Amino acid sequence: MRLNELNQPLRKRSAFSRLWEKRPGLLFCAYVMALGGMGAGGWWMVQQKNPNAGEPVVMVSVPPAEEIATASTTPVEAEAADEAVAEDTVPVEEIAVTVDEPVQQDTYRQDTNIIVSSRRPLMPSPQLRITETSNWGPLPKVGGNGDKASVVYARSTSKSVLHSDAPKIALLLGGMGLNKKLTQKAIKELPSDITLAFAPYGTDLQEQVDKARKQGHEVFLQVPLEPVGFPATSPGPKTLAGDASDAENIDALRWHMSRFTGYAGVVNYMGGRFLAMPKAMKPMLVELKTRGVYFLEDGSMALSSTETAAKMAKAQARRAKVVIDADPSPQAIISALTLLEEQATGTGFAIGTGSGLEVTIDTVKEWAKAAAERGIILVPISAAYKGRLG
């Protein structure tokens, strides 16, 4: 506070007193300090190399990426040391997955949900733990830990799909391996949830089967069964016959089953007479059960004892409801596929079969896209033996 000149006698003041009297106020000092601090802070920030200086920074160490192992992509490991190999058997070499083309995927829409069917490669074959080498060639077997070809070689279907109320269709096209051009067309152009069945008489069968599985297609083996009018009408060599002995039929069955590896199940080729004979069918179904593979009847026969024989053999067997190309014309195929949709909508699930004709492949390809828009879900044939359906 300044001195009161009126109440004090005149006297000469010291320099210190005069300076003290003229000292700045506290408010002014606060302003100066604030401005100075802001200026110093701004200068410090300009000098920093990190433009985010002043913000909290956390330094973390990121480990190198590790390969993720899954059931469908893990390379085959040498398991010979872990398996008890019989003295009269020879270990089967396993095959590593090689993806020749970029993995594609089919995308389908159901209401507001998008269902993606990946073309990821399936597990390569043969797998030693479920393979035995016999006099006929490599045959499937149930592994020591209970693994089966019907599971190991099947295309997986999520539980959410299996237990959903959405209409589901399992579709199998046979005759693969006989015409390489049409087989490649089916492998590349059809949705990977469509199962492909290979005949045992083609050439380079294992190579073609491997290509199908690399594109995500589940594979079945076609086994020729005695038709009406046999042998004048014959599906091919080593046909299983209704009047043949059990040993003869089992020998023929094992020959067919050794033509290639990687199949999850067996489907009949012809067989109008054989399929009507439960006594002849039972040993075949027992053998398939023992070797851990499914059986599917293609639905082409009016008379069938598959259900009866399956109960006798306590085996897993299913029967298709519709042959989509009994009349191989686009209009007839569409009508058959529409019937399949109606069955799937009514019961939740339907099984259809067809052949690898060019007209069938082209028609199914276009139908699958439209069916997905209508909420139909395509699943592999193995789905018919699982979940609610198993």
C-alpha angles and dihedrals in degrees: 000000000000119000118260102242094191097057097043128068117253111264138148112265126213123252090248091056092050092050092045090053090056095048115134120256124256094251091056090050091052091053092051093048092048093050091047093051092050092050093049091048092050092050091050093051092051090054093055119102093208110074089205093056112149094033119108111267126197119196115207133180112231113205119222116272115271125212112252114227118213135170092254101041107032111112115243113269124213104261101167091107091054096049127075102232117200117242093243095050133086122217114253117230115238125226126229121224116255116183108207096183136033113278110259130194136204115227120204128181124221113184102300095340125091115214114202119200106197123212091215114153116262122231110292122247148268101041109194096216091063099032132087125185112224139168087276095049133259113351131183118251138176108264125235091257093048097264114155135195088235088066105026095049097035124105107248121244119196119244090235089063095041093052097038123109092229115118110261130196126195112199128188126189117196137193093067119154096035096086111033095196094054091040091056090047091054093046095051103034106037122080110266092239089071110097118227122211119205124209115229094232103067127105124248088014097161091051092051092045090051090052091051092050092046086059091052099257118145111227133218129186120235113221118194114235128188113278128202108280096030129193093023085053107041131169092206146284120336094018112178106245130204094226096042120104120264090247092053093049093046090050090052092045093053090049090056092044091055095057092092141343134235102066122133096200149359128250127190124252107209111321106154092155099034094050090055091058112078091182090059093041097051098071090047092052092046089054092049091048091049090052094047102245133125128241124221126185109212095223096238094119125084092203117049137166095184094115093048094046092046090056090049091051094037087229132145109253133156135188126219118232102208136034100207099200104038080123102039099212126111093241094049092046091051090049091052092048089050088054089052090052091051091051092047091048092049100043103019095244140049135177123213134177136196143156134265096258116145092239090051093049093048094045095046091047093058094038092054092059093050094042091056090056088054091055098259114145120209115215132176120261091254088068088071089070097048141071115359089350098053 
